[in-house]
Amino acid sequence: MVRIAVSVFGLATLAMLLPTTYALEPTSALIMLAGIYYGAQYGGSTTAILVNLPGESSSVVTCLDGYQMARQGHAGAALGIAAIGSFIAGCFSTVLVAGFAPPLVELAFKFGPAEYFSLMVLGLIGAVVLASGSLIKAIAMILLGLLLGLVGTDVNSGVARYSFDIPELSDGIGFVGVAMGVFGFAEIIANLEQREHREVFTDKVHGLLPNRQQFKDAAPAIVRGTLLGSILGILPGGGALLASFASYTLEKKITRNAKPPFGQGNIRGVAGPESANNAGAQTSFIPMLTLGIPGNAVMALMIGALMIQGIAPGPQVMNEKPQLFWGLIASMWVGNLMLVILNLPLIGIWIKLLTVPYRFLFPAITLFCCIGVYTLNNNTFDVYLTALFAVIGYVFYKLSCEAAPLLLGFILGPMMEENLRRAMLLSRGDPTTFFTRPLSLGLLLGALALVLIVTLPAIKSKREEAFQEAE
């Protein structure tokens, strides 16, 4: 078994590189972060197949069959089908983003403050339901994130809240410090606990294209994974992780009497999840680009990058900065092609990198991250704050508390408060405004339905079973 807690390298990399976006143009910054995100979906399969260590949390299930294929001498076929499935899913989901985003933007313009508040409630409830591990812990993390988002000066009254007379907190807690500490530095500390010995199958990587029978077996799984991932990626709290787990479960249900069995080197167990996680990764951009609502922790980081650039996320971005939206779409096409070109021919280089001891990497990573945090405001307080959140993130890791809901609460907290106040001002203090507007009522009913569904004993057991492979 593998553990999700040690496999969020893509998210950690995004958090570490956030400071570098400060000096970039908004389009370039978003393209860079997006490339890292869906690039990590490709690269995560390499370590999952060759080392049994998922480079991304969504690659956890790839370890189950991919690593066994490598042990049986089929590492090349596993890597090849993962790249092919990822490329097909990436291209399909890019079409969906380009086609469905503009109509959703038009719908978003019909949203008022009440609808936005209700939508954010639905997003947070979705993050709780779809978070791995304990529901109670996920709720606690979201509440903590909401509380952290309240730190700073109240916009309406000008009163300092939870700043403890510290001048640096008067504008609130820095997003980069929280993200880099909880995901970046905490991940470094956690990885120092892992064993250095890695069994890398360097001598068994040959024939990077699957044979005819392997491709015949994998093709339906690629199609199913692409469609399933594209749908699940749009949902609040969804994304690549949920898509890959759902795809693996679907393949096990559909394929009866599989030979070899799942978990013992079945190529469908690689093709389906790898296609699904890439499709889910890219369609998760849809709610972020159209509504300004992060569906998962990575999209929260994307919104943070936009805020660093002084851009308010929401439907107005597509109209006011079309080069940002269409530049990102174009980069997805180019990025998917480049990742295939880089991933397979250069597999020998990636194998060599896997053998570099981690104890040589983490000091350099830590140094550059501290420099990046300091240069944001030229203030050592930001470095100390990041160190504090690194300790907090490590404590979360030891307690098996998923940190992603905290980041979602931290990002959505101020936005929820703003829209709640605006809605109450427009309704002159009447709270029924959230229930008398059809769109707002529908979103709140959707959130309530999620809560009721997840509390059902059958659904609760299925949810625990879905994430059992990652523990």
Order of alpha helices (4+ residues) and beta strands (2+ residues): alpha-alpha-alpha-alpha-alpha-alpha-beta-beta-alpha-alpha-alpha-alpha-alpha-alpha-alpha-alpha-alpha-alpha-alpha-alpha-alpha-alpha-alpha-alpha
